[in-house]
Amino acid sequence: MTALITMHNAVFDWLDRQSGLILPTLARFVFAAVLLIYFWKSAATKVGSGIFGIFSPSDGAYVQIFPRAMEAASYDSSQLGVFYWAVALLGTWAEFILPALIVVGLFSRLASIGMIGFVILQSATDIVGHGATDAKTLGAWFDAASGSLIMDQRTLWIMVLLVIVVKGGGPLSLDRLTGRIS
């Protein structure tokens, strides 16, 4: 029995020492595999038309980010002020840039903190702005259902991002390659 306990301790002590290498790399991989395309496709719906569309959010951007304000403006984004334009523009850029930074591992911790804030704001907008208050979409923690969009899925998204905040980008990251940020 002592040999089994010794082997157990040796294996898991080794695994614990490797966690700084394994966990952030896996967290970035999971983010890329599960969320990168999701956020990029969402951002693409917010870009205006033409070559300079990246500087001119689409009406869809305003509807997604400010649903109540757009409804009040009869879905005419030109009636919204510069604040709405700036938030829509920066939100769209963040939805492209932050996931890319996480995947390549550049400024991983800051990008992950930004994405956590983004997910929290996205969830708040879904609940308050879009009225996603039905039990299936909103969900609840500590219930038998594990597939709700907001409470279940987005909690897991944030957990993956928290691994990167705590552990950094890992050994296969531009942060590590440049040696400036661990």
QUINORBEL-V329377 format. One record per helix or strand of 2 or more residues. SS is the DSSP state (H for helix, E for strand). FROM is the first residue (numbers start at 1). TO is the last residue. Records with the same first field share a line. If there is no record, write none. Layout:
SS = FROM-TO ; FROM-TO
This chain:
H = 2-44 ; 53-55 ; 59-65 ; 67-72 ; 77-79 ; 82-104 ; 108-129 ; 135-138 ; 149-167 ; 174-178
